[in-house]
Amino acid sequence: MLSIRSISRSFKGHQALEDVSFDVRDGLMTGFVGANGAGKTTAMRIILGVLSPDSGEVLVDGRPVTADDRAQFGYMPEERGLYPKMKVHEQLVYLGRLHGVSSARAAARADELLEQLGLTERRDDKLESLSLGNQQRAQIAAALVHEPTALVLDEPFSGLDPMAVETTLGVLRDVARTGAPVLFSSHQLDLVERLCDSLVILAHGQVRAAGTREQIRAAHTRPEWLLETDDAGFVRGIPGIEVIDFDGGHVRFAADSDAHADRVLREALERGTVRSFAPSIRPLTEIFQEVVR
């Protein structure tokens, strides 16, 4: 498990991170989200040892991270960092060798990743000849070729079409299934919500929320319900109810208690046909916008 403990970092008087702490658990996908400038990339670079914190520490399984630990991490920066004039397969083998993997194993692993990511036909092409989306896939392969013990990805889905996103998701899930902790940042909150086991929301260099999706929703919302009936306007007059969204026969509302929600259902049944009545799952986008203000 990767643990970030009380990390702070400033640049020329600007506080980029302030007392940041969170865990990236083994075998789980952890989404790292925040607006531009929130401090996500700085935190990732500190985990990788590219930057040093002003205070705080990074732990692996409860002990301070070492250079040997970091040599086994996989990292994909937001800015593409591969050699543009080098062939894709040759480059992956070279990077694997830098991590201490044998030539034979690096070549086999490169073939495997290129097939999984749909790049087999481009294995002997120079990187610069690939589309931006395919370059992104090659960058992901480079982060995985040495079979990392932990994976840190900065905007891995940027520039990928929907089919490439699904392919990449499958590859990342495979990595998590090996037991490696996986941390990735993304502005695509729908993907984060669908993919991640846990989330860390960063704003202005501070952690504003962290935990599983269920824990974050529970901490940042009252119970909400959806009702579809002939005319849902009566809901606005019931005490203990806050109407969030209303459109004729459709209403989403928050209830102060289950008793107030039950009253809504009883009155709806007395008034006419109830087509549906169920708990509403609050979108991550709403919670994100709320906690980063």
ROTI-100670 format. One record per residue (C-alpha): x, y, z; residue number from 1; residue in three letters. Coordinates in nm, 2 decimals. Layout:
BEGIN
+--------+--------+--------+------+------+
|      x |      y |      z | resi | resn |
+--------+--------+--------+------+------+
|      X |      Y |      Z |  NUM |  ALA |
...
+--------+--------+--------+------+------+
! end
This chain:
BEGIN
+--------+--------+--------+------+------+
|      x |      y |      z | resi | resn |
+--------+--------+--------+------+------+
|   0.00 |   0.00 |   0.00 |    1 |  MET |
|   0.12 |   0.35 |  -0.08 |    2 |  LEU |
|   0.06 |   0.60 |   0.19 |    3 |  SER |
|   0.10 |   0.98 |   0.16 |    4 |  ILE |
|   0.14 |   1.14 |   0.50 |    5 |  ARG |
|   0.12 |   1.51 |   0.58 |    6 |  SER |
|   0.29 |   1.62 |   0.25 |    7 |  ILE |
|   0.34 |   1.99 |   0.20 |    8 |  SER |
|   0.52 |   2.16 |  -0.08 |    9 |  ARG |
|   0.55 |   2.52 |  -0.19 |   10 |  SER |
|   0.71 |   2.70 |  -0.50 |   11 |  PHE |
|   0.83 |   3.05 |  -0.46 |   12 |  LYS |
|   0.58 |   3.14 |  -0.19 |   13 |  GLY |
|   0.29 |   2.95 |  -0.36 |   14 |  HIS |
|   0.16 |   2.66 |  -0.14 |   15 |  GLN |
|   0.10 |   2.38 |  -0.39 |   16 |  ALA |
|   0.03 |   2.11 |  -0.13 |   17 |  LEU |
|  -0.07 |   2.16 |   0.23 |   18 |  GLU |
|  -0.07 |   1.87 |   0.48 |   19 |  ASP |
|  -0.19 |   1.62 |   0.22 |   20 |  VAL |
|  -0.26 |   1.26 |   0.34 |   21 |  SER |
|  -0.43 |   0.96 |   0.17 |   22 |  PHE |
|  -0.38 |   0.59 |   0.10 |   23 |  ASP |
|  -0.36 |   0.40 |  -0.23 |   24 |  VAL |
|  -0.45 |   0.04 |  -0.13 |   25 |  ARG |
|  -0.31 |  -0.27 |  -0.29 |   26 |  ASP |
|  -0.52 |  -0.41 |  -0.57 |   27 |  GLY |
|  -0.75 |  -0.11 |  -0.59 |   28 |  LEU |
|  -0.80 |   0.17 |  -0.84 |   29 |  MET |
|  -0.78 |   0.51 |  -0.67 |   30 |  THR |
|  -0.90 |   0.81 |  -0.87 |   31 |  GLY |
|  -0.72 |   1.14 |  -0.80 |   32 |  PHE |
|  -0.94 |   1.43 |  -0.91 |   33 |  VAL |
|  -0.93 |   1.81 |  -0.88 |   34 |  GLY |
|  -0.93 |   2.12 |  -1.10 |   35 |  ALA |
|  -0.63 |   2.24 |  -1.29 |   36 |  ASN |
|  -0.37 |   2.37 |  -1.04 |   37 |  GLY |
|  -0.51 |   2.17 |  -0.75 |   38 |  ALA |
|  -0.18 |   2.00 |  -0.69 |   39 |  GLY |
|  -0.23 |   1.65 |  -0.83 |   40 |  LYS |
|   0.08 |   1.65 |  -1.05 |   41 |  THR |
|   0.29 |   1.78 |  -0.77 |   42 |  THR |
|   0.17 |   1.51 |  -0.54 |   43 |  ALA |
|   0.24 |   1.24 |  -0.80 |   44 |  MET |
|   0.59 |   1.37 |  -0.87 |   45 |  ARG |
|   0.66 |   1.36 |  -0.50 |   46 |  ILE |
|   0.54 |   0.99 |  -0.48 |   47 |  ILE |
|   0.78 |   0.91 |  -0.77 |   48 |  LEU |
|   1.07 |   1.11 |  -0.62 |   49 |  GLY |
|   1.09 |   1.36 |  -0.90 |   50 |  VAL |
|   1.02 |   1.63 |  -0.64 |   51 |  LEU |
|   1.10 |   1.64 |  -0.27 |   52 |  SER |
|   0.84 |   1.75 |  -0.02 |   53 |  PRO |
|   0.90 |   2.04 |   0.22 |   54 |  ASP |
|   0.76 |   1.82 |   0.49 |   55 |  SER |
|   0.58 |   1.48 |   0.52 |   56 |  GLY |
|   0.67 |   1.14 |   0.38 |   57 |  GLU |
|   0.57 |   0.87 |   0.13 |   58 |  VAL |
|   0.54 |   0.52 |   0.28 |   59 |  LEU |
|   0.52 |   0.17 |   0.12 |   60 |  VAL |
|   0.36 |  -0.09 |   0.34 |   61 |  ASP |
|   0.42 |   0.14 |   0.64 |   62 |  GLY |
|   0.79 |   0.21 |   0.58 |   63 |  ARG |
|   0.96 |   0.50 |   0.41 |   64 |  PRO |
|   0.98 |   0.46 |   0.03 |   65 |  VAL |
|   1.32 |   0.38 |  -0.11 |   66 |  THR |
|   1.49 |   0.44 |  -0.44 |   67 |  ALA |
|   1.46 |   0.06 |  -0.51 |   68 |  ASP |
|   1.09 |   0.08 |  -0.44 |   69 |  ASP |
|   1.05 |   0.37 |  -0.68 |   70 |  ARG |
|   1.25 |   0.18 |  -0.95 |   71 |  ALA |
|   0.97 |  -0.07 |  -0.96 |   72 |  GLN |
|   0.69 |   0.19 |  -0.99 |   73 |  PHE |
|   0.52 |   0.26 |  -1.32 |   74 |  GLY |
|   0.47 |   0.62 |  -1.41 |   75 |  TYR |
|   0.29 |   0.79 |  -1.69 |   76 |  MET |
|   0.33 |   1.17 |  -1.70 |   77 |  PRO |
|   0.07 |   1.40 |  -1.85 |   78 |  GLU |
|   0.32 |   1.53 |  -2.10 |   79 |  GLU |
|   0.43 |   1.25 |  -2.34 |   80 |  ARG |
|   0.79 |   1.16 |  -2.26 |   81 |  GLY |
|   0.89 |   0.89 |  -2.51 |   82 |  LEU |
|   1.15 |   0.92 |  -2.79 |   83 |  TYR |
|   0.96 |   1.03 |  -3.11 |   84 |  PRO |
|   1.21 |   0.88 |  -3.36 |   85 |  LYS |
|   1.24 |   0.54 |  -3.19 |   86 |  MET |
|   1.03 |   0.24 |  -3.30 |   87 |  LYS |
|   0.75 |   0.16 |  -3.06 |   88 |  VAL |
|   0.85 |  -0.21 |  -2.97 |   89 |  HIS |
|   1.22 |  -0.13 |  -2.96 |   90 |  GLU |
|   1.14 |   0.16 |  -2.72 |   91 |  GLN |
|   0.93 |  -0.05 |  -2.48 |   92 |  LEU |
|   1.21 |  -0.32 |  -2.46 |   93 |  VAL |
|   1.47 |  -0.05 |  -2.40 |   94 |  TYR |
|   1.26 |   0.10 |  -2.11 |   95 |  LEU |
|   1.20 |  -0.25 |  -1.97 |   96 |  GLY |
|   1.57 |  -0.31 |  -1.97 |   97 |  ARG |
|   1.63 |   0.02 |  -1.78 |   98 |  LEU |
|   1.40 |  -0.12 |  -1.51 |   99 |  HIS |
|   1.62 |  -0.44 |  -1.48 |  100 |  GLY |
|   1.40 |  -0.67 |  -1.69 |  101 |  VAL |
|   1.57 |  -0.92 |  -1.92 |  102 |  SER |
|   1.57 |  -0.86 |  -2.29 |  103 |  SER |
|   1.36 |  -1.17 |  -2.36 |  104 |  ALA |
|   1.10 |  -1.09 |  -2.09 |  105 |  ARG |
|   1.09 |  -0.72 |  -2.19 |  106 |  ALA |
|   1.03 |  -0.82 |  -2.56 |  107 |  ALA |
|   0.75 |  -1.07 |  -2.46 |  108 |  ALA |
|   0.59 |  -0.81 |  -2.23 |  109 |  ARG |
|   0.60 |  -0.55 |  -2.50 |  110 |  ALA |
|   0.43 |  -0.78 |  -2.75 |  111 |  ASP |
|   0.16 |  -0.86 |  -2.49 |  112 |  GLU |
|   0.09 |  -0.50 |  -2.41 |  113 |  LEU |
|   0.09 |  -0.39 |  -2.77 |  114 |  LEU |
|  -0.17 |  -0.66 |  -2.85 |  115 |  GLU |
|  -0.39 |  -0.57 |  -2.55 |  116 |  GLN |
|  -0.38 |  -0.20 |  -2.65 |  117 |  LEU |
|  -0.44 |  -0.26 |  -3.02 |  118 |  GLY |
|  -0.09 |  -0.15 |  -3.14 |  119 |  LEU |
|   0.05 |  -0.47 |  -3.27 |  120 |  THR |
|   0.04 |  -0.35 |  -3.63 |  121 |  GLU |
|   0.24 |  -0.04 |  -3.53 |  122 |  ARG |
|   0.51 |  -0.21 |  -3.33 |  123 |  ARG |
|   0.79 |  -0.13 |  -3.58 |  124 |  ASP |
|   0.67 |   0.23 |  -3.65 |  125 |  ASP |
|   0.84 |   0.53 |  -3.51 |  126 |  LYS |
|   0.64 |   0.69 |  -3.23 |  127 |  LEU |
|   0.62 |   1.02 |  -3.41 |  128 |  GLU |
|   0.43 |   0.85 |  -3.70 |  129 |  SER |
|   0.14 |   0.75 |  -3.47 |  130 |  LEU |
|  -0.17 |   0.95 |  -3.40 |  131 |  SER |
|  -0.19 |   1.13 |  -3.07 |  132 |  LEU |
|  -0.43 |   0.87 |  -2.94 |  133 |  GLY |
|  -0.19 |   0.58 |  -3.03 |  134 |  ASN |
|   0.10 |   0.77 |  -2.88 |  135 |  GLN |
|  -0.10 |   0.78 |  -2.56 |  136 |  GLN |
|  -0.15 |   0.41 |  -2.57 |  137 |  ARG |
|   0.22 |   0.36 |  -2.63 |  138 |  ALA |
|   0.29 |   0.58 |  -2.32 |  139 |  GLN |
|   0.06 |   0.36 |  -2.11 |  140 |  ILE |
|   0.25 |   0.05 |  -2.24 |  141 |  ALA |
|   0.58 |   0.21 |  -2.14 |  142 |  ALA |
|   0.45 |   0.25 |  -1.78 |  143 |  ALA |
|   0.35 |  -0.12 |  -1.76 |  144 |  LEU |
|   0.63 |  -0.30 |  -1.95 |  145 |  VAL |
|   0.84 |  -0.38 |  -1.64 |  146 |  HIS |
|   0.53 |  -0.52 |  -1.45 |  147 |  GLU |
|   0.53 |  -0.24 |  -1.18 |  148 |  PRO |
|   0.46 |  -0.30 |  -0.82 |  149 |  THR |
|   0.26 |   0.03 |  -0.81 |  150 |  ALA |
|   0.12 |   0.25 |  -1.09 |  151 |  LEU |
|   0.08 |   0.62 |  -1.10 |  152 |  VAL |
|  -0.08 |   0.77 |  -1.41 |  153 |  LEU |
|  -0.14 |   1.14 |  -1.49 |  154 |  ASP |
|  -0.44 |   1.18 |  -1.72 |  155 |  GLU |
|  -0.41 |   0.84 |  -1.89 |  156 |  PRO |
|  -0.73 |   0.88 |  -2.09 |  157 |  PHE |
|  -0.65 |   1.21 |  -2.25 |  158 |  SER |
|  -0.69 |   1.20 |  -2.62 |  159 |  GLY |
|  -0.83 |   0.85 |  -2.64 |  160 |  LEU |
|  -1.15 |   0.77 |  -2.83 |  161 |  ASP |
|  -1.43 |   0.58 |  -2.65 |  162 |  PRO |
|  -1.31 |   0.23 |  -2.78 |  163 |  MET |
|  -0.95 |   0.31 |  -2.67 |  164 |  ALA |
|  -1.07 |   0.42 |  -2.33 |  165 |  VAL |
|  -1.25 |   0.08 |  -2.28 |  166 |  GLU |
|  -0.94 |  -0.11 |  -2.39 |  167 |  THR |
|  -0.72 |   0.09 |  -2.15 |  168 |  THR |
|  -0.96 |   0.04 |  -1.87 |  169 |  LEU |
|  -0.93 |  -0.34 |  -1.92 |  170 |  GLY |
|  -0.55 |  -0.32 |  -1.91 |  171 |  VAL |
|  -0.55 |  -0.11 |  -1.59 |  172 |  LEU |
|  -0.80 |  -0.35 |  -1.42 |  173 |  ARG |
|  -0.56 |  -0.64 |  -1.50 |  174 |  ASP |
|  -0.28 |  -0.45 |  -1.33 |  175 |  VAL |
|  -0.49 |  -0.39 |  -1.02 |  176 |  ALA |
|  -0.58 |  -0.76 |  -1.01 |  177 |  ARG |
|  -0.21 |  -0.84 |  -0.96 |  178 |  THR |
|  -0.23 |  -0.66 |  -0.63 |  179 |  GLY |
|  -0.06 |  -0.34 |  -0.73 |  180 |  ALA |
|  -0.20 |  -0.01 |  -0.60 |  181 |  PRO |
|  -0.31 |   0.21 |  -0.89 |  182 |  VAL |
|  -0.34 |   0.59 |  -0.87 |  183 |  LEU |
|  -0.46 |   0.79 |  -1.16 |  184 |  PHE |
|  -0.58 |   1.15 |  -1.22 |  185 |  SER |
|  -0.85 |   1.24 |  -1.47 |  186 |  SER |
|  -1.08 |   1.52 |  -1.55 |  187 |  HIS |
|  -1.34 |   1.27 |  -1.69 |  188 |  GLN |
|  -1.54 |   1.22 |  -1.37 |  189 |  LEU |
|  -1.78 |   0.98 |  -1.53 |  190 |  ASP |
|  -1.49 |   0.74 |  -1.59 |  191 |  LEU |
|  -1.35 |   0.79 |  -1.24 |  192 |  VAL |
|  -1.69 |   0.72 |  -1.09 |  193 |  GLU |
|  -1.73 |   0.40 |  -1.30 |  194 |  ARG |
|  -1.38 |   0.27 |  -1.26 |  195 |  LEU |
|  -1.25 |   0.36 |  -0.92 |  196 |  CYS |
|  -1.28 |   0.17 |  -0.60 |  197 |  ASP |
|  -1.18 |   0.49 |  -0.40 |  198 |  SER |
|  -1.14 |   0.86 |  -0.47 |  199 |  LEU |
|  -0.93 |   1.15 |  -0.35 |  200 |  VAL |
|  -1.06 |   1.50 |  -0.42 |  201 |  ILE |
|  -0.80 |   1.77 |  -0.41 |  202 |  LEU |
|  -0.86 |   2.15 |  -0.41 |  203 |  ALA |
|  -0.61 |   2.43 |  -0.36 |  204 |  HIS |
|  -0.35 |   2.19 |  -0.24 |  205 |  GLY |
|  -0.57 |   2.02 |   0.02 |  206 |  GLN |
|  -0.76 |   1.70 |   0.04 |  207 |  VAL |
|  -1.13 |   1.79 |   0.05 |  208 |  ARG |
|  -1.27 |   1.43 |   0.04 |  209 |  ALA |
|  -1.12 |   1.08 |   0.04 |  210 |  ALA |
|  -1.27 |   0.73 |   0.06 |  211 |  GLY |
|  -1.48 |   0.49 |  -0.13 |  212 |  THR |
|  -1.75 |   0.62 |  -0.36 |  213 |  ARG |
|  -2.01 |   0.52 |  -0.10 |  214 |  GLU |
|  -1.82 |   0.69 |   0.19 |  215 |  GLN |
|  -1.79 |   1.01 |   0.00 |  216 |  ILE |
|  -2.16 |   1.01 |  -0.10 |  217 |  ARG |
|  -2.26 |   0.94 |   0.26 |  218 |  ALA |
|  -2.05 |   1.22 |   0.39 |  219 |  ALA |
|  -2.17 |   1.48 |   0.14 |  220 |  HIS |
|  -2.54 |   1.43 |   0.09 |  221 |  THR |
|  -2.86 |   1.36 |   0.27 |  222 |  ARG |
|  -3.07 |   1.06 |   0.15 |  223 |  PRO |
|  -3.22 |   1.15 |  -0.19 |  224 |  GLU |
|  -3.51 |   0.98 |  -0.37 |  225 |  TRP |
|  -3.67 |   0.98 |  -0.72 |  226 |  LEU |
|  -4.04 |   0.97 |  -0.77 |  227 |  LEU |
|  -4.23 |   0.94 |  -1.10 |  228 |  GLU |
|  -4.61 |   0.99 |  -1.08 |  229 |  THR |
|  -4.89 |   1.18 |  -1.26 |  230 |  ASP |
|  -4.82 |   1.51 |  -1.09 |  231 |  ASP |
|  -4.54 |   1.54 |  -0.83 |  232 |  ALA |
|  -4.59 |   1.91 |  -0.75 |  233 |  GLY |
|  -4.74 |   1.82 |  -0.41 |  234 |  PHE |
|  -4.40 |   1.71 |  -0.28 |  235 |  VAL |
|  -4.29 |   2.08 |  -0.25 |  236 |  ARG |
|  -4.55 |   2.13 |   0.03 |  237 |  GLY |
|  -4.44 |   1.84 |   0.25 |  238 |  ILE |
|  -4.23 |   1.94 |   0.56 |  239 |  PRO |
|  -3.88 |   1.79 |   0.59 |  240 |  GLY |
|  -3.85 |   1.77 |   0.21 |  241 |  ILE |
|  -3.61 |   1.97 |  -0.02 |  242 |  GLU |
|  -3.69 |   1.95 |  -0.39 |  243 |  VAL |
|  -3.37 |   1.92 |  -0.59 |  244 |  ILE |
|  -3.51 |   1.87 |  -0.94 |  245 |  ASP |
|  -3.87 |   1.89 |  -1.06 |  246 |  PHE |
|  -4.04 |   1.84 |  -1.39 |  247 |  ASP |
|  -4.41 |   1.77 |  -1.38 |  248 |  GLY |
|  -4.44 |   1.41 |  -1.29 |  249 |  GLY |
|  -4.07 |   1.36 |  -1.20 |  250 |  HIS |
|  -3.91 |   1.49 |  -0.89 |  251 |  VAL |
|  -3.58 |   1.43 |  -0.71 |  252 |  ARG |
|  -3.58 |   1.53 |  -0.35 |  253 |  PHE |
|  -3.38 |   1.50 |  -0.02 |  254 |  ALA |
|  -3.56 |   1.39 |   0.29 |  255 |  ALA |
|  -3.47 |   1.48 |   0.65 |  256 |  ASP |
|  -3.57 |   1.12 |   0.75 |  257 |  SER |
|  -3.71 |   0.80 |   0.62 |  258 |  ASP |
|  -4.04 |   0.89 |   0.77 |  259 |  ALA |
|  -4.06 |   1.20 |   0.55 |  260 |  HIS |
|  -3.98 |   1.00 |   0.25 |  261 |  ALA |
|  -4.24 |   0.74 |   0.34 |  262 |  ASP |
|  -4.50 |   1.03 |   0.36 |  263 |  ARG |
|  -4.42 |   1.13 |   0.01 |  264 |  VAL |
|  -4.48 |   0.78 |  -0.11 |  265 |  LEU |
|  -4.81 |   0.74 |   0.08 |  266 |  ARG |
|  -4.94 |   1.07 |  -0.06 |  267 |  GLU |
|  -4.83 |   0.99 |  -0.41 |  268 |  ALA |
|  -5.02 |   0.65 |  -0.39 |  269 |  LEU |
|  -5.33 |   0.83 |  -0.26 |  270 |  GLU |
|  -5.32 |   1.08 |  -0.55 |  271 |  ARG |
|  -5.27 |   0.84 |  -0.84 |  272 |  GLY |
|  -5.04 |   0.60 |  -1.01 |  273 |  THR |
|  -4.68 |   0.58 |  -0.89 |  274 |  VAL |
|  -4.46 |   0.46 |  -1.18 |  275 |  ARG |
|  -4.14 |   0.45 |  -0.98 |  276 |  SER |
|  -4.00 |   0.54 |  -0.63 |  277 |  PHE |
|  -3.64 |   0.46 |  -0.55 |  278 |  ALA |
|  -3.33 |   0.60 |  -0.38 |  279 |  PRO |
|  -3.13 |   0.85 |  -0.60 |  280 |  SER |
|  -2.75 |   0.81 |  -0.63 |  281 |  ILE |
|  -2.60 |   1.15 |  -0.63 |  282 |  ARG |
|  -2.35 |   1.20 |  -0.92 |  283 |  PRO |
|  -1.99 |   1.24 |  -0.84 |  284 |  LEU |
|  -1.99 |   1.56 |  -1.05 |  285 |  THR |
|  -2.22 |   1.73 |  -0.81 |  286 |  GLU |
|  -2.02 |   1.63 |  -0.50 |  287 |  ILE |
|  -1.70 |   1.74 |  -0.67 |  288 |  PHE |
|  -1.84 |   2.08 |  -0.75 |  289 |  GLN |
|  -1.96 |   2.12 |  -0.39 |  290 |  GLU |
|  -1.64 |   2.02 |  -0.21 |  291 |  VAL |
|  -1.39 |   2.21 |  -0.43 |  292 |  VAL |
|  -1.56 |   2.55 |  -0.38 |  293 |  ARG |
+--------+--------+--------+------+------+
! end
